[in-house]
Amino acid sequence: MGGMSRKPISAKVLFPLVIAGLMLPMMICIVVGLASLLTAMGDGNGGAALRYVALAGGVVWVVDLLAIVLVQAIDSLDRPDDSE
């Protein structure tokens, strides 16, 4: 079974997913804080727009987390069982 040594998921795929999974919550918090600041300063339209941007960031974050889980599942299916 020498042909099964190739990894189906490379680090080039997993590393950006993990980095995005760590950075997106920080970005969302910053955007929500800026939206609150704009709303407090009287710019309700700008605050609402940034809240939608934060919502979109949250959706992207959830998709990223699901992708990480799927990538790890695919990677674990390819590993041989070490039950010996």
C-alpha positions as CSV (number, residue, x, y, z in Angstrom):
1,M,0.0,0.0,0.0
2,G,2.8,2.4,-0.9
3,G,0.4,4.4,-3.0
4,M,-1.6,5.6,-0.1
5,S,1.1,7.7,1.4
6,R,-0.1,10.9,-0.4
7,K,-2.1,13.2,1.9
8,P,-5.4,14.3,0.4
9,I,-5.4,17.6,2.2
10,S,-2.3,19.8,2.1
11,A,-1.2,22.4,4.6
12,K,-1.8,25.0,1.8
13,V,-5.5,24.4,2.3
14,L,-5.7,24.0,6.1
15,F,-3.4,26.8,7.1
16,P,-5.5,29.6,5.5
17,L,-8.7,28.2,6.9
18,V,-7.2,28.1,10.5
19,I,-5.9,31.7,10.1
20,A,-9.2,32.9,8.8
21,G,-11.0,31.1,11.7
22,L,-8.8,33.0,14.2
23,M,-8.9,36.4,12.5
24,L,-12.6,36.7,11.5
25,P,-14.0,36.9,15.1
26,M,-11.6,39.8,15.8
27,M,-12.6,41.5,12.6
28,I,-16.3,41.1,13.4
29,C,-15.8,42.6,16.9
30,I,-13.9,45.6,15.4
31,V,-16.6,46.2,12.8
32,V,-19.4,45.9,15.4
33,G,-17.6,48.4,17.6
34,L,-17.2,50.8,14.8
35,A,-20.9,50.4,13.9
36,S,-21.8,51.2,17.5
37,L,-19.6,54.3,17.4
38,L,-21.1,55.5,14.2
39,T,-24.6,55.0,15.6
40,A,-23.7,56.9,18.8
41,M,-22.3,59.8,16.7
42,G,-25.6,60.1,14.8
43,D,-24.7,58.2,11.6
44,G,-27.4,55.5,11.8
45,N,-27.1,54.6,8.1
46,G,-23.3,54.0,8.5
47,G,-23.9,51.9,11.6
48,A,-26.5,49.8,9.9
49,A,-24.3,49.2,6.9
50,L,-21.4,48.1,9.2
51,R,-23.7,45.8,11.1
52,Y,-24.6,44.1,7.8
53,V,-20.8,43.8,7.0
54,A,-20.4,42.2,10.5
55,L,-23.2,39.8,9.8
56,A,-21.6,38.8,6.5
57,G,-18.4,38.3,8.3
58,G,-20.2,36.0,10.7
59,V,-21.6,34.0,7.9
60,V,-18.1,33.7,6.3
61,W,-16.8,32.6,9.7
62,V,-19.4,29.9,10.1
63,V,-18.6,28.6,6.6
64,D,-14.9,28.6,7.4
65,L,-15.4,26.6,10.6
66,L,-17.5,24.1,8.7
67,A,-14.8,23.8,6.1
68,I,-12.2,23.2,8.8
69,V,-14.3,20.4,10.2
70,L,-14.8,18.8,6.7
71,V,-11.1,19.1,5.9
72,Q,-10.2,17.4,9.1
73,A,-12.8,14.7,8.5
74,I,-11.5,14.0,5.0
75,D,-7.9,13.9,6.4
76,S,-8.9,11.5,9.2
77,L,-10.6,9.1,6.7
78,D,-7.4,8.7,4.7
79,R,-5.3,7.7,7.7
80,P,-4.8,4.0,8.3
81,D,-6.2,2.5,11.5
82,D,-3.5,1.9,14.1
83,S,-5.4,-0.6,16.2
84,E,-2.5,-3.1,16.3
